[in-house]
Amino acid sequence: MAGGGKWSDLEAFWPAEEMVRDPDRVVPEITKCYELAHPKGKQPSAGDVAAWRESVYAVATALTNRGLGQVYVFVEYRVHEKMNPIDVVLAGTHPQGGHSYAAIELKQWRTVLRPDPSKATDGLCVSCRSAAGTLCDECALDRVYMPDYGRHKKHPAMQVKENLNSLRRHHSMFDDRYIHLVGAAYLHNLKDPKSQWISRIKPTPDIPTFTARQPADLREFLQTHFMPVADASAAQALLDRRRPVALLTSEVGAIVDGHTQFSLVENQLEAVNSVMDALRSPSPGAKKVFVVSGRAGTGKSLIALTLLGQALKERYDAKFVSGGIASRENFKRGARGKGKAFPTLNKVADDVAANELDLLLCDEAHRLTERPQTGSFAMRRGESSVSVIVTRARVPVFFVDGDQRLFAEEIWSEQELTDAIYELRAEIVPIRLDRAYRAVGSSTYDAWMKRFLNGDPLPWHADDDQDPEPFELYYTDSPARMEKFLQSKLDAELSARMSAGMCWDWTDHTGTAPDVAPEKGWARPWNAGDSHSTPGVPKRRFWATDPGGFGQIGCVHTAQGLEYEWGGVIMGADFTWAGDAWVVDREHVRSKARRVSSDKDLLERIRNAYGVLMTRSIRGTVLYSVDPGTRQLFADLGVPKL
């Protein structure tokens, strides 16, 4: 069944024993689920229905016959809206403890032949199609010839391998090495003795193929990976732990309304539960102030928006402020009908009395200045920004990442923030988010990027067949090539943006002057200001989310706190690789960071700025540097070149 358009999730899952006991009810239910999930509401084909009635029933029977009837069977499990579904995913408990999952590829084949280019070349690789009757090693092992179709097809085990990779890529639970995940192919109609060779070939060593003549082997496989317990928690985890594929800004309204595809996991869930408990059941003694810390992509804004929605739903007086103007304004625009919940810090300081609010959430606390700023960007007199947030609500919550401070006036590191809270005689409740989720949950990219910017770079290994890297990283020696590549992503209806370090002058506010000129013959304008009238050019705060933003180069101000699917980062002469360390050239710094007097602190702030730009993408990033030595570093580290 091939996926076209935007499918919904096919919510068809039952315990195996229920599918065996009542197939006449279950199969129509699967059909109904299919129609609801289909982009156009189409009915399944006769072949699909036959597969559910025969193939899925065969797997459920094999489980039930071994006492594994409580294992959940997910039918046509769609990992991603644009990908083909997995025929069956099993969810249960492993004999050694913990959740256990199996992806099963089902085929109704009754005969299958070894690959043979003399019969047909369709389905073979390019070299084998042009060769004279010979097969490469991969086609000889990874392909089979199907006489009913008159062409070669992938060995079923290769499809299983792709399915396992998809499950790992799109579900955060499989980051845990104690979660068991296996796969197998089952050809339950393949009784032909001459076709049994297919089970004796393993294109992928750990993925077996079973035929109708191997019922005992299949049952032993199932019993090795599942135990007979009535525990549905593995099935629930599979439903809860899908990585979000949508952009946060596109889901703000749903998050604040409490209806969203984003699932909170681990410490994210702890943060929401802890804050809501404090809101519902105030404790005597010192005021509790929550400090949620985590690096880029760990879900701080998601938690803040989730808390806002939950508090408003329960009729608490809750507000969301932020040290970042662009992110707050985008969230405010996305939460239609709830704009009053997103005030400026100035408005809170002026209009809200002590403890008047039930809940005050401060996102991007690392970007707060010492005191609230006026419209002219001068700090006003009076109490500190931290004092405003702590004193105005019964439950104040800060979200902070010390690695995202950029300018001299952004003084609130995590330590300085906690010191200021203690001076206000409050109790701190620390919650640390230790896993990044933005870059398709890629722990590899997260670790690589941190080591890269810290001057201790690691090789980039993206092509491990056993554990492929879900996040795509490239470099280029041409910004024009970067732009062309990202334009292709836009053409594929994905969001894409180009950003740059602040090492070119910003001469106008119209979004038209080609200020960013990293190489001769190619220049683009910075993002526009917030007060301009250029047609088709978004205001500065909406550069990252409005369709017209691709025509300009974004800066750290307009990107911080937001995200897009694909990003290009232009590194300037302010930050270059000197062979064994990063060097900052103060003469090429064109931002407020120049006010940082210490060269050591300036290096940290410039590194933070590029860290922000390099962590905005959820699918892939393209890097370009004006410096040949830095581009050589990309090549030496094994980053693929466009």
C-alpha angles and dihedrals in degrees: 000000000000121000119232129174120354112328124195120225112283100232098200113134136132139157110275093243091057091053091051094044097050113019093151088065099037099052094055087047090055089049090052091048089051092054092048092050097045114101090233100027093249123167120247121258122260088252092056092051091047090052092053092047096046113017099038090042089054092055092046090050092050089053094046093048089059094048093258096120093129092063108110119239116208111198122209090354106198110208094185133009094243097044132084112259126250110249094227135358117190121206125191146106125307119231088239091050133264132071118318128197136182129190111210123195110205125204129181092202116146096187136017133178134206116264111279124175090196089069098045140330097209110119095024124113121269095260093050092048090056097039121094106252097315133116130213117233092258097051091044090059105025100046137066130190117239112199092191089062098032091228145080121267135188116276104256091242089063089057089050090053091054090048092052091050090051092051091051092047097050103035122067094204091074090065084077109087090207091066110094119224125173137157142207142174120234122196098184095175096048102108098139107119091214091058098053092096088085091074091052092061121077114189085178112036098219098046115083127199119217127195134194089269092061106060093139092052091051092049091048089051091053093046091050092058104033137045129205103258129131095234117134096179093103090055091049092049090053089055094044103043104060111132111241114254095186125086115256093235092055090055101043094105092050092046094051090045091050096245113107143128091231113106123201115226138189113328091007089064091044090055094052094045094047095050094045091049090053090048095050098040112031113202125217121249130042120007113264115232116190118216111192110190130185142132125260115305097021093115104259095143091044090055092047093050092045090052091048091052094046093048093048091047089055089049098250119148100249133167136188121214128171143194087225118073096195096052094045092049092048092049090047091052091048094051095066114195093019101072093126088067089068106063127160118258088245091059091050091050092050104037108029123079125215111293091354092129123065094210132014117185119196113194120192092018089169088071096056117114121226090268132011113283128232124226090271090059093248117131113249124228123259136045126009124262090249091053092053092055097042096047101042099061140047089225115030120186127192125195112200142173114181090197091068099060108120115170138043094253092055093088104158109104114167090262095048090047093053092045090054092049091051089052087058088058095244133137117247120220106195121203119180124201107207105176128069117221106171101085093062085288090295110169087178095061092041092055093040094052094049093049091044095055093041090060096251100099125190128208114263110239108184102153107066104144092205095050110014118200111250095199117076119220126183140163131207138192092217129059088203089060090048090052093049092050093049091046087059088057090052089050087055089057095255123129117250136173139178120220135177143198113264097257100115125074119257102221102171143017100225100086092236109090110096096231099148104075110161095163138014112277097020126080135146135186125258116247111284127254125256095257109055137108103215108142114242094010116113123225115264096259092054098045093109096050110029116089093238093060096092091074092066135053113248124220131211091268093060097038102044113106093012135086145201134190098250128023139184120204121201112202116203137202090277092080119033138158114249097191097272106021144022118264126201119209107204091198090067096049108106100175139079086274087085087077089069101103101196115078089213092054091044090055089052093050094047089047089051091051093055089043089058092050093046093053100053097089125085098191110024148341134214118205127204129175129190086217117087091207092057091048088051088053089056090052094046090052091055097249106160115249123228 
